[in-house]
Amino acid sequence: MSKRINLQDKISIGSIILSGRDKGELLRNKLELDELEHDNDEIIIAIPESIVSFNSSYFLGLFTPSIKRYKTKEKFLEKYRFECDEYIFKDIEDGIAEALKKNNLI
């Protein structure tokens, strides 16, 4: 089973940049991602075309617990599929790498 989340419905109207770890953490809690991960094989995150930057701070607030849980980029991306343009996906890949680097330092 899969769950699709359209971020267009979850972010402020007119937003073009997603930033701030605290905002990412708030959205994670609002979406109840831990529960969704348990109940779904795949979670699809649709990022609107209006977003021009998905800052690592926001991404880490939203996904660090999940990246730690799945331990590798490949396993994380098996659970989460991102519908976005290539530039935003590069931000996502950078965020994953940062989370994994920090996880290895702990």
Secondary structure, DSSP 4 states (H G I P E B T S, - for coil): -EEEEEGGGTS-TT--EE--HHHHHHHHHHHTHHHHHHH-SEEEEE--TT--EE-HHHHHHHHHHHHHHH-SHHHHHHHEEEES-HHHHHHHHHHHHHHHHHHHH-
